[in-house]
Amino acid sequence: MIFRQLFDSVSGTYSYVLASRPGGEALILDPVLEKVDRYCQLLRELDLKLVKAVDTHLHADHVTGLGELRDRTHCMTVMGDQTKADVVAMRVADGDKVTIEGLSLDVMYTPGHTDDSYSYLMGDRVFTGDTLLIRGTGRTDFQNGSSRAQYDSIFNRLLKLPDETMVFPAHDYKGDTVSTIGEERRYNPRLQVRSVDEYIELMANLKLPNPKMMDVAVPANMRVGLHQEELEKEGRALSASEAIRSLHRPDILLVDLRESNERMKHGMLEGALHTPYPSVEESLKPGGMLREVAAATGRRVVFFCAFGERSAMAVAAAKEAGLLNTAHIAGGIDAWKKAGGPIVH
């Protein structure tokens, strides 16, 4: 397995690059905008294809690298259901899995630092974002933070993991890089409280200044979505209501870019072909399945996904591959459902 912990000294942020093998698919956790060149260089050196970029929560102390990485590598952006970010390609909830080739992360909803804070468990290690830090915990005094919720996330979720589970946080300000659940239970000064009320009182008395970047970072991180207006101007975007009207039209081929677990959870469109987004480039090449089907049938390929991000990138990839008769459903299955479109389970 490839596991790299990368540090941004300006904001004290740790980012993590994970992959199951050289030459394979990769995932990055909590990337920082200013370090995107470095990540891309590392991905090239290790011959990795970035498939997913995940933020554990909406950060207040640095601008996320999610949008820039998506624009450069065409990866999927991933955040929790509760995020205030305008558009991410995939939203996850407690109990879901985030998978790439050879690796799977269990999604744990651990609110408290913010109301969109998640942790990701991968076998012997847990990525705790800013929920549990090494000998500390994330502050709870802004972005709908809650000391009560954080106490629950830490004591009733994270500390229930095996003692030897390694803890990899999203930040550190003292030079520590890793801890374990057992170590934090014993030695983290903030976890030596006897009750939730004592924890709330402790957190209320920290009197921390706001992060220096907060006024810049929070608004920027809320506007991470891909601009889909261009496709609309080019006539390559169908609104949800247009798409609903064109369901079952013989000249249209609907292509679902979501993953199998998203389809099971949120439902499917009748008659749609399933081609998960990471395989779409291959499928558009000469000899590729989508390319061949489109050529043989003369049908217009209409991509859709959860919120319109992956499908917008697929239209661009199709154009690059010389397949011009494509479009996407703006706003994805989310917009389709809101417009009252039929779903098959």
C-alpha positions as CSV (number, residue, x, y, z in Angstrom):
1,M,0.0,0.0,0.0
2,I,1.1,3.6,-0.7
3,F,0.5,5.9,2.3
4,R,1.9,9.4,2.3
5,Q,1.4,12.0,5.0
6,L,2.0,15.5,3.6
7,F,2.2,18.7,5.7
8,D,1.3,22.3,5.1
9,S,3.3,24.4,7.6
10,V,1.3,27.6,7.1
11,S,-1.9,26.1,8.3
12,G,-0.6,23.1,10.2
13,T,-2.7,20.8,8.0
14,Y,-1.9,17.1,7.2
15,S,-3.1,15.7,3.9
16,Y,-2.9,12.0,3.1
17,V,-2.4,10.3,-0.3
18,L,-3.6,6.6,-0.3
19,A,-3.3,4.0,-3.0
20,S,-3.2,0.2,-3.0
21,R,-0.3,0.0,-5.5
22,P,2.0,2.0,-7.7
23,G,0.3,2.6,-11.1
24,G,-3.2,2.4,-9.5
25,E,-6.0,4.6,-8.3
26,A,-5.4,7.1,-5.5
27,L,-7.4,9.1,-3.0
28,I,-6.3,12.3,-1.2
29,L,-7.7,13.5,2.2
30,D,-7.8,17.2,3.2
31,P,-5.7,18.7,0.4
32,V,-4.5,22.3,0.7
33,L,-4.8,24.6,-2.4
34,E,-1.2,25.9,-2.2
35,K,0.2,22.4,-2.2
36,V,-1.7,21.1,-5.3
37,D,1.5,21.3,-7.5
38,R,3.3,19.1,-4.9
39,Y,0.4,16.5,-4.9
40,C,0.3,16.4,-8.7
41,Q,4.1,15.9,-8.8
42,L,3.9,13.1,-6.3
43,L,1.0,11.4,-8.2
44,R,3.1,11.6,-11.4
45,E,6.2,10.2,-9.7
46,L,4.2,7.3,-8.2
47,D,2.3,6.8,-11.4
48,L,-1.0,7.2,-9.6
49,K,-4.4,8.2,-11.0
50,L,-6.2,10.5,-8.5
51,V,-9.8,9.3,-8.4
52,K,-11.2,11.0,-5.3
53,A,-10.4,14.1,-3.2
54,V,-12.1,14.1,0.2
55,D,-12.5,16.8,2.8
56,T,-13.3,15.6,6.3
57,H,-15.2,18.9,6.9
58,L,-15.4,22.5,5.6
59,H,-12.1,24.0,6.7
60,A,-11.8,27.5,8.2
61,D,-8.0,27.8,8.3
62,H,-7.0,27.1,4.7
63,V,-8.5,27.0,1.2
64,T,-9.3,23.5,0.1
65,G,-7.5,21.9,-2.8
66,L,-10.6,20.0,-3.9
67,G,-11.7,22.3,-6.8
68,E,-8.2,22.7,-8.2
69,L,-7.4,19.0,-8.0
70,R,-10.7,18.2,-9.8
71,D,-9.9,20.7,-12.5
72,R,-6.4,19.3,-13.0
73,T,-7.0,15.6,-12.6
74,H,-10.8,15.2,-13.2
75,C,-11.1,13.4,-9.9
76,M,-14.3,13.2,-7.9
77,T,-14.8,15.6,-4.9
78,V,-16.2,14.0,-1.8
79,M,-17.7,15.5,1.4
80,G,-20.3,14.6,4.0
81,D,-24.0,15.1,3.4
82,Q,-24.2,18.1,5.7
83,T,-21.6,20.2,3.9
84,K,-22.3,23.8,3.1
85,A,-20.1,23.5,0.0
86,D,-22.2,24.4,-3.1
87,V,-21.5,21.3,-5.1
88,V,-19.3,18.2,-4.6
89,A,-19.4,15.2,-6.9
90,M,-20.3,12.8,-4.1
91,R,-21.9,13.2,-0.7
92,V,-21.4,10.5,1.9
93,A,-23.2,9.6,5.2
94,D,-22.5,7.6,8.2
95,G,-22.1,3.9,7.4
96,D,-21.2,4.5,3.7
97,K,-17.9,3.4,2.2
98,V,-15.5,5.5,0.1
99,T,-13.7,3.1,-2.2
100,I,-10.9,3.2,-4.8
101,E,-9.2,0.2,-6.4
102,G,-8.0,-2.0,-3.6
103,L,-8.9,0.3,-0.7
104,S,-12.1,1.0,1.2
105,L,-12.7,3.7,3.9
106,D,-15.6,3.4,6.3
107,V,-17.4,6.7,6.7
108,M,-18.1,7.8,10.3
109,Y,-20.2,10.9,11.0
110,T,-18.4,12.6,13.9
111,P,-19.9,16.1,14.3
112,G,-18.8,18.6,17.0
113,H,-15.9,20.6,15.6
114,T,-18.3,21.5,12.7
115,D,-21.7,20.0,11.9
116,D,-20.2,18.4,8.7
117,S,-17.2,16.7,10.4
118,Y,-16.5,13.1,9.3
119,S,-13.8,10.6,10.2
120,Y,-12.7,7.8,7.9
121,L,-11.7,4.4,9.2
122,M,-9.3,2.2,7.1
123,G,-8.4,-1.0,8.8
124,D,-5.7,-0.3,11.4
125,R,-6.0,3.5,11.1
126,V,-8.6,6.3,11.4
127,F,-8.4,9.7,9.8
128,T,-10.1,11.9,12.4
129,G,-10.1,15.3,10.6
130,D,-10.3,18.0,13.3
131,T,-12.5,15.9,15.7
132,L,-9.8,14.2,17.6
133,L,-6.3,15.7,17.4
134,I,-3.1,14.4,19.0
135,R,-3.4,15.4,22.7
136,G,-6.2,17.8,21.8
137,T,-9.6,18.1,20.2
138,G,-10.9,20.4,17.5
139,R,-12.4,23.7,18.7
140,T,-16.2,23.8,18.8
141,D,-17.0,27.5,18.9
142,F,-18.0,28.3,15.2
143,Q,-19.4,26.7,12.0
144,N,-22.3,25.1,14.0
145,G,-19.8,23.4,16.3
146,S,-21.1,21.7,19.4
147,S,-19.1,20.5,22.4
148,R,-21.9,18.1,23.3
149,A,-21.9,16.5,19.8
150,Q,-18.1,16.3,19.9
151,Y,-18.1,14.6,23.2
152,D,-20.5,12.0,21.8
153,S,-18.4,11.6,18.6
154,I,-15.2,11.0,20.5
155,F,-16.4,9.0,23.5
156,N,-19.1,7.0,21.9
157,R,-17.6,6.5,18.4
158,L,-13.9,7.0,18.1
159,L,-12.8,5.8,21.5
160,K,-14.9,2.6,20.9
161,L,-12.3,1.6,18.2
162,P,-9.6,-0.8,19.2
163,D,-6.8,0.8,21.3
164,E,-4.1,0.0,18.8
165,T,-6.0,1.9,16.0
166,M,-3.6,4.6,14.7
167,V,-5.0,8.2,14.7
168,F,-4.1,10.4,11.8
169,P,-5.6,13.9,12.3
170,A,-6.0,16.8,9.8
171,H,-4.0,19.2,11.9
172,D,-1.1,19.4,14.3
173,Y,0.7,22.4,15.8
174,K,3.3,20.7,18.0
175,G,5.1,18.4,15.6
176,D,3.3,15.1,16.3
177,T,2.4,13.0,13.3
178,V,0.5,10.0,14.6
179,S,-1.0,8.6,17.8
180,T,-3.3,5.7,18.8
181,I,-6.8,5.5,20.2
182,G,-5.4,4.0,23.4
183,E,-2.8,6.7,23.8
184,E,-5.4,9.5,23.4
185,R,-7.8,7.9,25.8
186,R,-5.0,7.8,28.5
187,Y,-3.0,11.0,27.8
188,N,-5.1,13.5,25.9
189,P,-5.7,16.2,28.5
190,R,-9.2,17.1,27.1
191,L,-10.4,13.5,27.4
192,Q,-9.8,13.2,31.2
193,V,-13.2,14.7,31.9
194,R,-15.8,12.8,34.0
195,S,-18.9,13.9,32.2
196,V,-20.2,15.6,29.1
197,D,-21.0,18.8,31.1
198,E,-17.4,18.9,32.3
199,Y,-16.2,18.6,28.6
200,I,-18.6,21.4,27.5
201,E,-17.2,23.7,30.3
202,L,-13.6,22.9,29.3
203,M,-14.3,23.7,25.7
204,A,-16.2,26.9,26.6
205,N,-13.2,28.3,28.4
206,L,-10.5,27.9,25.7
207,K,-11.0,31.5,24.4
208,L,-9.2,30.9,21.1
209,P,-8.7,33.6,18.5
210,N,-10.4,33.0,15.1
211,P,-8.2,31.3,12.5
212,K,-6.3,33.9,10.5
213,M,-7.6,32.6,7.2
214,M,-11.2,32.1,8.3
215,D,-12.8,35.1,6.5
216,V,-11.2,34.0,3.2
217,A,-11.2,30.2,3.6
218,V,-14.8,29.6,4.6
219,P,-16.5,31.5,1.7
220,A,-13.9,30.0,-0.8
221,N,-14.5,26.5,0.5
222,M,-18.3,26.9,0.1
223,R,-17.8,27.7,-3.6
224,V,-15.9,24.7,-4.7
225,G,-18.4,23.5,-7.3
226,L,-17.5,23.0,-11.0
227,H,-19.0,25.8,-13.2
228,Q,-21.6,24.0,-15.3
229,E,-22.9,27.1,-17.1
230,E,-20.6,26.7,-20.1
231,L,-22.3,23.4,-21.0
232,E,-25.6,25.1,-20.9
233,K,-24.5,27.8,-23.3
234,E,-23.2,25.1,-25.7
235,G,-26.5,23.3,-25.5
236,R,-25.0,20.3,-23.8
237,A,-27.0,20.5,-20.6
238,L,-30.6,19.2,-20.1
239,S,-32.5,20.6,-17.2
240,A,-34.1,18.0,-15.0
241,S,-37.6,18.7,-16.5
242,E,-36.2,18.4,-20.0
243,A,-34.5,15.1,-19.1
244,I,-37.7,13.8,-17.5
245,R,-39.6,14.6,-20.8
246,S,-37.0,12.8,-22.8
247,L,-37.0,9.6,-20.7
248,H,-37.6,6.5,-23.0
249,R,-36.8,8.5,-26.2
250,P,-35.2,6.0,-28.6
251,D,-32.6,8.5,-29.8
252,I,-31.2,9.1,-26.3
253,L,-28.9,6.8,-24.3
254,L,-28.8,7.6,-20.6
255,V,-25.5,6.8,-18.9
256,D,-25.3,6.6,-15.1
257,L,-21.8,7.5,-13.8
258,R,-22.5,6.8,-10.1
259,E,-21.1,4.0,-8.1
260,S,-23.2,0.9,-7.3
261,N,-23.7,1.8,-3.7
262,E,-25.0,5.3,-4.7
263,R,-27.4,3.7,-7.1
264,M,-28.7,1.3,-4.5
265,K,-29.1,4.0,-1.9
266,H,-30.7,6.8,-4.1
267,G,-32.4,4.8,-6.9
268,M,-31.9,4.5,-10.6
269,L,-33.3,5.8,-13.9
270,E,-35.1,3.2,-16.0
271,G,-33.1,2.0,-19.0
272,A,-29.9,3.8,-18.1
273,L,-26.6,2.2,-18.9
274,H,-24.2,2.0,-15.9
275,T,-20.6,3.2,-16.5
276,P,-18.9,4.3,-13.2
277,Y,-17.2,7.6,-13.7
278,P,-13.6,6.4,-13.2
279,S,-14.0,4.0,-16.2
280,V,-15.6,6.6,-18.5
281,E,-12.4,7.8,-20.3
282,E,-11.5,4.2,-21.2
283,S,-15.1,3.7,-22.4
284,L,-14.9,6.7,-24.7
285,K,-11.7,5.6,-26.5
286,P,-12.0,3.9,-29.9
287,G,-13.1,0.4,-29.2
288,G,-14.5,1.4,-25.8
289,M,-18.0,0.3,-24.9
290,L,-19.7,3.8,-24.9
291,R,-18.0,4.8,-28.1
292,E,-19.1,1.7,-29.9
293,V,-22.7,1.8,-28.6
294,A,-23.0,5.5,-29.6
295,A,-21.6,4.8,-33.1
296,A,-23.7,1.7,-33.7
297,T,-27.0,3.2,-32.6
298,G,-26.5,6.8,-33.4
299,R,-28.1,7.7,-30.1
300,R,-27.1,10.9,-28.1
301,V,-25.3,10.0,-24.9
302,V,-26.7,11.8,-21.9
303,F,-24.6,11.4,-18.8
304,F,-25.9,11.9,-15.3
305,C,-24.5,11.5,-11.7
306,A,-25.5,12.6,-8.2
307,F,-25.2,16.5,-8.6
308,G,-23.9,17.1,-12.1
309,E,-20.1,17.3,-11.5
310,R,-19.1,13.9,-12.8
311,S,-21.4,14.2,-15.8
312,A,-20.1,17.7,-16.7
313,M,-16.6,16.3,-16.7
314,A,-17.7,13.3,-18.7
315,V,-19.1,15.6,-21.4
316,A,-15.7,17.3,-21.6
317,A,-13.9,14.0,-21.8
318,A,-16.3,12.9,-24.6
319,K,-15.6,16.1,-26.5
320,E,-11.8,15.5,-26.1
321,A,-12.3,11.9,-27.4
322,G,-14.1,13.3,-30.5
323,L,-17.6,12.2,-29.4
324,L,-19.5,15.4,-29.8
325,N,-23.2,14.3,-29.6
326,T,-23.3,14.2,-25.8
327,A,-25.0,16.1,-23.0
328,H,-25.6,15.8,-19.2
329,I,-28.4,16.3,-16.8
330,A,-27.7,19.5,-14.9
331,G,-27.9,19.0,-11.1
332,G,-27.9,15.2,-11.5
333,I,-30.3,12.8,-9.8
334,D,-30.7,15.3,-7.0
335,A,-32.3,17.8,-9.4
336,W,-34.2,14.9,-11.2
337,K,-35.8,13.9,-7.9
338,K,-36.6,17.5,-6.9
339,A,-38.4,17.9,-10.3
340,G,-40.5,14.8,-9.5
341,G,-38.8,12.4,-12.0
342,P,-39.5,8.7,-11.7
343,I,-36.9,6.5,-9.8
344,V,-36.5,2.7,-9.9
345,H,-35.1,0.9,-6.8
